[in-house]
Amino acid sequence: MKRVALVTLVVDDYDEAIRFYTEALGFRLAEDAPRPDGSRWVVVEPGAAPGTGLLLARAKNESERARVGDQTGGRVGFFLHTDDFARDHARMLAAGVTFLEEPRHEPYGSVAVFQDLYGNRWDLLQPAA
C-alpha cells in the first residue's frame, strides 16, 4: 500500500462545504463531478500536490445526517499540518474559523484545536523540527 487517498467526511451541503474548505482552510477543489444518482463526487485537498483528500459526501438519510459534525465522537479526528503555524492560524482566524483553544507549543510542535463548519474537531499542527 502506498497511501490513504481519501477520507469521507459527511456534510449537509456540497457547496457550503466546498466554500468552507477552499476559502476558510485554503484547500483546493480537486474534483466536483455529478453522479447518475444526483449526488456529486467532491474532493478537496489541502496542498497543491496530490495527497490525502477529503471526499465530501452529502448525507443521504437520517442516520447519516445524525453523524454530520460528530464523526469521531467529539474527539479531534483530523490533523492539518502546516509549515507556518502563525501565518495559517492568523489567516484562518481572519476567515472566521472557530478555534476552541489558544495555540499551544508542545514538544511535538505548535498546535491549536479548531472546528469545521459542522463542528468536527481538527488540529492545526506545525510539527517540531
Beta strands, then each sheet from edge to edge (+ up, - down):
strand 1: 6-11
strand 2: 28-34
strand 3: 40-45
strand 4: 53-58
strand 5: 76-81
strand 6: 98-99
strand 7: 104-106
strand 8: 109-115
strand 9: 121-127
sheet 1: 1+ 4+ 3- 2+
sheet 2: 5+ 9+ 8- 6+
sheet 3: 5+ 9+ 8- 7+
end
